[in-house]
Amino acid sequence: MGRAKQFDPEVAIVQAMDVFWRQGYASTTPQGLADALGIGKGSLYNAFGGKRQLYDLALQHYLEAQSAVLASWLEAPGPVKERLRSALTFLVETDLADPHQRGCLATNSAVEFGTADKEVASRVGNLFDYTEQAFASVIIEGQATGELRSDLDAGAVASMLLNTVTGLHALARVDHGDGRLQRVVGATVDLL
């Protein structure tokens, strides 16, 4: 009997995240995951329990990383409008630089699962809530310093920005870099 192949579970989660991100959950097979991770199907099941459990770990990894990225842009020093513009521009540039045009795994998951899977919907919804709250905090900060219009409802603007972000990610899946996404960012921030 041969020795079991050794692999790093953390690396495997990141690799699986990429597979789910490119293909979606439904189009990803356990054998395809095992092949992408360079392990046998038995090792996949032994280490993670199965496709769904590995998807949950990959999605969690993505959600945590996205929260950290957003916080790093919005909490950076500098004028509020420029932080917002920089954060949105970073998202657009990241999406457009992706040769697979994957968009956002959270947005893709929301579309693929909808309300059919309450656990996935809840986890993605938590990221959307976090994103909206982060935007609201920055909007309130900008209003307090006089950088942003004080007549705007910070919660409504935060919801608009969340919608803008998810829309940008969806457009990035089919956009070919003609400037549309950058125009959306510019118009959105200029309205504030």
C-alpha positions in Angstrom: 0.0 0.0 0.0 1.4 3.4 -1.0 2.0 6.3 1.3 -0.7 9.0 1.5 0.2 12.2 -0.3 1.0 15.0 2.1 -0.5 18.4 1.4 -1.1 21.6 3.3 -4.8 22.0 4.0 -4.6 25.8 4.1 -3.1 25.9 0.6 -5.7 23.4 -0.5 -8.5 25.7 0.7 -7.0 28.6 -1.3 -6.7 26.4 -4.4 -10.3 25.1 -3.9 -11.5 28.7 -3.6 -10.0 29.5 -7.0 -11.8 26.5 -8.5 -15.2 27.4 -7.0 -14.6 31.0 -7.9 -14.0 30.2 -11.6 -16.5 27.5 -12.0 -19.2 28.0 -9.4 -20.3 25.4 -6.9 -22.6 23.4 -9.1 -20.1 23.0 -11.9 -17.3 21.9 -9.7 -17.0 18.1 -9.2 -15.3 16.4 -6.3 -12.9 14.8 -8.9 -12.2 18.2 -10.4 -11.4 19.5 -7.0 -9.1 16.6 -6.2 -7.3 17.1 -9.5 -6.9 20.8 -9.0 -5.5 20.2 -5.5 -3.3 17.4 -6.7 -4.7 14.9 -4.2 -6.8 11.8 -4.4 -10.6 12.0 -3.9 -10.2 9.9 -0.8 -7.8 12.4 0.6 -10.2 15.2 -0.2 -13.0 13.5 1.7 -10.7 12.5 4.6 -9.3 16.0 5.0 -12.4 18.1 4.4 -15.5 15.8 4.5 -16.6 16.5 1.0 -17.2 19.2 -1.7 -19.7 21.2 0.4 -17.5 21.3 3.5 -14.5 22.4 1.4 -16.7 25.1 -0.3 -17.7 26.4 3.1 -14.0 26.7 4.1 -13.1 28.3 0.8 -16.0 30.8 1.0 -15.1 31.7 4.6 -11.5 32.3 3.6 -12.7 34.6 0.8 -15.1 36.5 3.0 -12.4 37.1 5.7 -9.9 38.3 3.1 -12.5 40.7 1.4 -13.4 42.2 4.8 -9.7 42.9 5.5 -9.1 44.4 2.1 -12.1 46.7 2.4 -11.1 47.8 5.9 -7.5 48.5 4.7 -8.8 50.9 2.0 -11.5 52.6 4.0 -9.5 53.0 7.2 -6.4 54.4 5.4 -5.4 58.0 6.1 -6.5 60.7 3.8 -9.6 62.5 2.6 -12.8 60.4 2.7 -13.7 60.9 -1.0 -10.3 59.8 -2.1 -10.5 56.7 0.2 -13.8 55.8 -1.3 -12.6 56.4 -4.8 -9.4 54.4 -4.2 -11.3 51.5 -2.7 -13.8 51.3 -5.6 -11.0 51.8 -8.1 -9.0 49.0 -6.5 -12.0 46.6 -6.8 -12.4 47.5 -10.5 -8.8 47.2 -11.3 -8.5 43.9 -9.5 -11.5 42.5 -11.4 -10.3 43.8 -14.8 -6.9 42.3 -14.2 -8.3 38.9 -13.6 -7.8 36.8 -16.7 -10.7 34.5 -15.7 -13.1 37.5 -15.2 -14.4 35.8 -12.0 -15.9 38.9 -10.4 -16.6 38.4 -6.7 -17.0 35.0 -5.1 -19.5 36.4 -2.6 -21.6 38.0 -5.3 -21.3 34.9 -7.5 -22.4 32.8 -4.5 -25.4 35.1 -3.8 -26.5 34.7 -7.4 -25.9 30.9 -7.6 -27.5 30.0 -4.3 -30.0 32.8 -3.8 -32.2 31.8 -0.9 -32.0 28.1 -1.8 -29.2 27.7 0.8 -29.9 29.7 3.9 -26.3 29.1 5.3 -24.6 30.5 2.2 -27.1 33.4 2.0 -26.5 34.2 5.6 -22.7 34.2 5.3 -22.7 36.3 2.2 -25.3 38.5 3.7 -23.0 39.1 6.7 -20.2 40.3 4.3 -22.7 42.6 2.6 -23.8 43.9 6.0 -20.2 44.5 7.0 -19.5 46.3 3.8 -22.5 48.5 4.2 -21.6 49.4 7.8 -18.0 50.1 6.7 -19.3 52.5 4.1 -21.7 54.1 6.5 -18.9 54.8 9.0 -16.8 56.5 6.3 -19.8 58.5 5.0 -20.5 59.7 8.6 -16.9 60.6 9.0 -16.9 62.6 5.8 -20.0 64.4 6.8 -18.6 65.3 10.2 -15.5 66.8 8.6 -17.4 68.6 5.9 -15.9 66.5 3.1 -19.2 65.0 2.1 -22.7 66.5 1.7 -24.5 66.6 5.1 -27.9 66.4 3.5 -27.4 62.7 2.5 -28.7 59.8 4.6 -25.5 57.9 5.5 -27.3 54.6 5.6 -28.9 55.1 2.2 -25.6 56.1 0.7 -23.9 53.1 2.2 -26.6 50.9 0.7 -26.1 52.5 -2.7 -22.3 51.9 -2.4 -22.9 48.3 -1.5 -25.2 48.0 -4.6 -22.6 49.7 -6.7 -19.8 47.3 -5.6 -21.9 44.2 -6.3 -22.9 45.7 -9.6 -19.3 46.5 -10.5 -18.3 42.9 -9.7 -21.1 41.6 -11.9 -20.2 43.9 -14.8 -16.6 43.0 -14.5 -17.4 39.4 -15.5 -18.4 40.6 -19.0 -16.7 44.0 -19.3 -13.7 44.3 -21.5 -12.1 47.4 -19.9 -13.7 50.1 -22.1 -13.9 52.4 -19.1 -17.5 51.8 -18.1 -16.5 50.5 -14.6 -14.2 53.5 -14.0 -17.0 55.9 -15.1 -19.4 54.2 -12.6 -16.8 54.8 -9.8 -16.2 58.4 -10.8 -19.9 59.2 -11.0 -20.7 57.5 -7.8 -18.0 59.3 -5.7 -18.7 62.6 -7.4 -22.4 62.5 -6.3 -21.2 62.5 -2.6 
